[in-house]
Structures are given as C-alpha cells and as structure tokens.
Amino acid sequence: MKKIFLLSTLTVLLAGCAVAQTDTSYSVRPKDTTVVRKVNRKQFLALNGDGIYFRDSTWKIGGFLGFNVAQTALYQWSPGGTNSFSMLFAGNFYVQYKKKKVSWDTHLDMKYGMVANGLIRDQDLAQRNLQKNIDMVEFNTNIGYDFSDHLYFSGKLDFLSQFSPTYDYSQTDTAHGQFKRYVVSKFAAPAILTLGPGFTWKPKSYFTMFFTPIEGKMTFVTGALKDTAKSDANSSYYYGVDPTRFGLNAGTNYSAAVGAEIDILFQKDIVKTINWKSHLNVFIAYYNNNYNTTMPYYDKSDSLMTTVNISSAYEHVPVVTWDNDIVFKLYKFLTATLSTRFVYQYNAVTPVDQVHNSTGAKGPDGLTDVDKTGAPILTYNKLQIFEQFGVGLSFKF
C-alpha cells in the first residue's frame, strides 16, 4: 500500500511537472513568436525614407523623384521683360545587394527639363520658344568581390544617352511660311557605353570609388549627318546628328577608346533635411580611333566659320563629368532642388553665345551666334555647364 501511495504520488508530481512545463511553454510561445514575427517583418520590409530592405537585408532599393516648376508672366508691364516658364523632372533609383563577400550596386539616373522665354500660347512661337535645357538617362551597374577590407575586385558597366531629340533653332528654314528646326542630338546619338574590370573601394554605404587601369569606352551616333546642305525639306541636314559635336570625325557614327577611369559616387543626408548626391567621372584615353582633329574656328575679322587642325595628342586629355544634386526638404513632399552638371571634353563642339544677334552688341541673347553666312558659330575646348534651381514636389524612398 505504501509503495502504491508513493508510486501514485510520484505519478501525480511527474504529471504536474509535465503540465507545468506545457503551460509554461504555451505562455512563452506567443510572446516569442511575436518577437520573431516583428524581427522577420522588419527584415522583410522597412520603409523609412532611407531605402527599402527585403528579406534578410541582402537586397535594398531606394530612390528619389522630383518635379520642379518656375514661371513668370507679364502683362502690359512698363519696365519691360519677357514671360518665362521652366520645368525639371529628376529621378534616381538604386538597387543594392550585399551578402558575404559579394556586392552588387545598380543605379538609374534621369533628368528632363524644358524652358521657354516668350509666349508659348501661339503654336508657331511655342515650337521655337519652348526648348529643352537638359535631357539625360544614365544606367550604371557594378558587381564586386571583397578580397580585402572594403576593397573589391569588380566589373562596371555604364550607359549614357537621352530620351528625345534636341533641336537647334538658330538655323531655320522659313521658306513658304514654314518653320524648320534641325536635330542636334537624340536617343543613341550620342550614346556612350563603358565596360571594364577594376577595383572598387567602399568604406561606407554612401561612398563608392571605382578605378580601372584599362577600360573600353564606345561612343555611338546613330543616324550621323551625311548631307550638310539644306537642299530640300527632307535633307538629312535637318534630322541627321553632327558627330563632330561629340568628338567624332565627320561622317562617322562610332568611336572606340581604351583608357583608364576613376568614378566616385557620394550620396548622403549631410543634415537631416538636406541630401547631397555627387557623381564625378574622369576618363583618360590611351587610344581613341575616329578622334576628331578637324575643329571649327571662327575668324572674327572675316565673320566666317572655318576649320583648324589640332594635334591627335589631345585624345589623351581627360574627359570629365561632374553631377551634383542637392535636395532641401522644406515640408513633407515639398522640396527645393539645386542641380548642376559640368562637362569637359577637349574636342567636343559647343555653341557660342556672346553677341546679341539682332543688334550686334556684346552680351548673350540666348541664341547661338551665327557668322555672316548664317552658319552657327561653334567652338571647342570649352567647359559646359548646366545649373537649375527650383521648388517643387518630391518623394524619397
């Protein structure tokens, strides 16, 4: 009987312990499960204005969209002036992958802007007065393997072009009461493709520097200009792109270069309400076929455009581009944006605007200057600058 009592007591105690353990596990499990779910949810998606993380945080995407508008209207304004309207669309997106020693960064940058000085309600005036001031689309991807502290052996591909045709209005054909403009550039004219292996240094998530001692750079001008005469309304003068504007020999549509490149990208909130993105690219060519050495020259004494030959050694002069976008957050989706772009390419042809065409007085009037025959005055070895500041709507994610 005593043994049976002891055995019964032991059985009850063991059952109690089992129940207690079972109850304890049930009381803890919901709490633990909740914590795990919170962690998983945070790892799967975290939207806080600084990128979106997916799953185990190996993937991250982010970007910025902005639209700025500026406008001035005058009506019977005695001090004088002119109506103006401008707009700028800008966007940049990135996708980042990081797992163990493998890193992969991809960026897409876009800008498209229009500006008008004067009336744009009249159709004939609008097609001249409403013009593009910037058009750019750039795709960049870099994949690397970490072999040292923040130092990667990597490969990089970059593609740069624009969305739509850009026209020059300084040379027009108004015969038979028609307005005619001719194409300066368009999608894939030019298009610049660079590809090569190199090294990437990424000490911080917001700073990346890529260097390659040897890289291929190809410049395409599809539909290159063949006929330089305005023979008729269908002449290629109007729709063919002049390859000499982009450093290529006349009549060619392709150029290949081999050289070294350094590419630096910085993007960070320098203070809570200000984000600065800066992209600097420098390319030095060892070899460059179809490099244009016959450059335009303006003879002031004769007021006539001629040509001059430059040394082929200038193909080794670095090509430099530097983009900056500074976004000031004013209130929620309201921002002010300062965008700048600097380009230096020694043999690229640029228009000159230093004299008022209608009066001959010194001072730009917004139109490309022309010589006595009406040909546009173009030059080379000039720094190209774009700058725009505006207030508008933006969204960062």
PyMOL commands that set and color helices and strands:
alter all, ss='L'
color gray80, all
select helices_A, chain A and resi 2-44+123-129+175-177+236-239+243-246+312-316
alter helices_A, ss='H'
color red, helices_A
select strands_A, chain A and resi 52-54+59-72+84-99+102-117+130-148+151-161+166-168+182-185+191-204+207-220+254-271+274-288+294-299+304-309+319-331+334-344+350-351+378-379+384-396
alter strands_A, ss='S'
color yellow, strands_A
deselect
rebuild
show_as cartoon
